Amino acid sequence: MAISKELLEILVCPVCKAVVDLKADQSGLKCVQCHRVYPIRDDIPVMLVDEAKVEE
C-alpha cells in the first residue's frame, strides 16, 4: 500500500514547512527546499527531524 495522494498533499517538512515529494524508490519523502529525506516504515511516513537524512 502506497502513500495516498491526499496525505502527500497535506504533509510538509517539519523544519522548513516546504512541500515533500515521494522519492522514486518510495523509500521516503524528500523536502524540496532543505533536501531532508524522511523515511517510510510500514507505509507510515516518519516525519521526525531526528530520523531524517539530508540528501543532495
PyRosetta script that sets phi, psi and omega in degrees:
from pyrosetta import init, pose_from_sequence

init()
pose = pose_from_sequence("MAISKELLEILVCPVCKAVVDLKADQSGLKCVQCHRVYPIRDDIPVMLVDEAKVEE")
pose.set_psi(1, 125.3)
pose.set_omega(1, -178.1)
pose.set_phi(2, -90.1)
pose.set_psi(2, 169.4)
pose.set_omega(2, 175.7)
pose.set_phi(3, -68.9)
pose.set_psi(3, 131.9)
pose.set_omega(3, -178.4)
pose.set_phi(4, -72.5)
pose.set_psi(4, 153.8)
pose.set_omega(4, 178.7)
pose.set_phi(5, -64.3)
pose.set_psi(5, -34.1)
pose.set_omega(5, 179.1)
pose.set_phi(6, -63.6)
pose.set_psi(6, -41.0)
pose.set_omega(6, 178.3)
pose.set_phi(7, -67.4)
pose.set_psi(7, -42.6)
pose.set_omega(7, 178.6)
pose.set_phi(8, -60.9)
pose.set_psi(8, -32.4)
pose.set_omega(8, -179.1)
pose.set_phi(9, -68.8)
pose.set_psi(9, -27.6)
pose.set_omega(9, -177.1)
pose.set_phi(10, -100.9)
pose.set_psi(10, -15.8)
pose.set_omega(10, -179.4)
pose.set_phi(11, -77.5)
pose.set_psi(11, 137.7)
pose.set_omega(11, 174.8)
pose.set_phi(12, -134.7)
pose.set_psi(12, 162.3)
pose.set_omega(12, 177.4)
pose.set_phi(13, -65.6)
pose.set_psi(13, 129.6)
pose.set_omega(13, 180.0)
pose.set_phi(14, -70.0)
pose.set_psi(14, -15.2)
pose.set_omega(14, -179.6)
pose.set_phi(15, -86.3)
pose.set_psi(15, -55.7)
pose.set_omega(15, -172.9)
pose.set_phi(16, -112.6)
pose.set_psi(16, -2.2)
pose.set_omega(16, 177.5)
pose.set_phi(17, 65.9)
pose.set_psi(17, 21.9)
pose.set_omega(17, 177.6)
pose.set_phi(18, -87.7)
pose.set_psi(18, 168.5)
pose.set_omega(18, 179.7)
pose.set_phi(19, -67.0)
pose.set_psi(19, 145.3)
pose.set_omega(19, 173.2)
pose.set_phi(20, -112.9)
pose.set_psi(20, 142.8)
pose.set_omega(20, 179.0)
pose.set_phi(21, -117.2)
pose.set_psi(21, 147.6)
pose.set_omega(21, 176.7)
pose.set_phi(22, -71.5)
pose.set_psi(22, 130.2)
pose.set_omega(22, 177.2)
pose.set_phi(23, -67.0)
pose.set_psi(23, 156.8)
pose.set_omega(23, -176.8)
pose.set_phi(24, -58.6)
pose.set_psi(24, -36.7)
pose.set_omega(24, -179.9)
pose.set_phi(25, -86.6)
pose.set_psi(25, 2.5)
pose.set_omega(25, 178.3)
pose.set_phi(26, 59.5)
pose.set_psi(26, 28.1)
pose.set_omega(26, 179.7)
pose.set_phi(27, -89.6)
pose.set_psi(27, -12.6)
pose.set_omega(27, -178.2)
pose.set_phi(28, -172.3)
pose.set_psi(28, 177.4)
pose.set_omega(28, 177.4)
pose.set_phi(29, -112.5)
pose.set_psi(29, 125.2)
pose.set_omega(29, -176.1)
pose.set_phi(30, -107.1)
pose.set_psi(30, 129.9)
pose.set_omega(30, 177.2)
pose.set_phi(31, -72.8)
pose.set_psi(31, 133.9)
pose.set_omega(31, -178.3)
pose.set_phi(32, -75.8)
pose.set_psi(32, -17.6)
pose.set_omega(32, -176.8)
pose.set_phi(33, -100.7)
pose.set_psi(33, -54.8)
pose.set_omega(33, -175.4)
pose.set_phi(34, -98.7)
pose.set_psi(34, -2.4)
pose.set_omega(34, 174.4)
pose.set_phi(35, 64.5)
pose.set_psi(35, 22.1)
pose.set_omega(35, 173.3)
pose.set_phi(36, -76.9)
pose.set_psi(36, 142.0)
pose.set_omega(36, 177.5)
pose.set_phi(37, -113.5)
pose.set_psi(37, 120.9)
pose.set_omega(37, 179.6)
pose.set_phi(38, -98.5)
pose.set_psi(38, 126.1)
pose.set_omega(38, -175.0)
pose.set_phi(39, -70.5)
pose.set_psi(39, 157.6)
pose.set_omega(39, 173.0)
pose.set_phi(40, -114.6)
pose.set_psi(40, 121.3)
pose.set_omega(40, 179.6)
pose.set_phi(41, -122.4)
pose.set_psi(41, 126.6)
pose.set_omega(41, -179.4)
pose.set_phi(42, 52.1)
pose.set_psi(42, 43.1)
pose.set_omega(42, 179.4)
pose.set_phi(43, 64.8)
pose.set_psi(43, 19.5)
pose.set_omega(43, 178.4)
pose.set_phi(44, -121.3)
pose.set_psi(44, 121.8)
pose.set_omega(44, 177.5)
pose.set_phi(45, -69.9)
pose.set_psi(45, 131.6)
pose.set_omega(45, 178.6)
pose.set_phi(46, -98.2)
pose.set_psi(46, 95.6)
pose.set_omega(46, -173.4)
pose.set_phi(47, -92.9)
pose.set_psi(47, 47.3)
pose.set_omega(47, 178.0)
pose.set_phi(48, -104.2)
pose.set_psi(48, 132.8)
pose.set_omega(48, -177.3)
pose.set_phi(49, -59.7)
pose.set_psi(49, -38.3)
pose.set_omega(49, -179.5)
pose.set_phi(50, -66.0)
pose.set_psi(50, -21.9)
pose.set_omega(50, -179.6)
pose.set_phi(51, -90.7)
pose.set_psi(51, -14.5)
pose.set_omega(51, -175.9)
pose.set_phi(52, -78.5)
pose.set_psi(52, 151.4)
pose.set_omega(52, 174.7)
pose.set_phi(53, -124.3)
pose.set_psi(53, 141.2)
pose.set_omega(53, -179.9)
pose.set_phi(54, -87.6)
pose.set_psi(54, 126.5)
pose.set_omega(54, 176.3)
pose.set_phi(55, -121.6)
pose.set_psi(55, 152.6)
pose.set_omega(55, 175.1)
pose.set_phi(56, -96.9)
pose.dump_pdb("model.pdb")
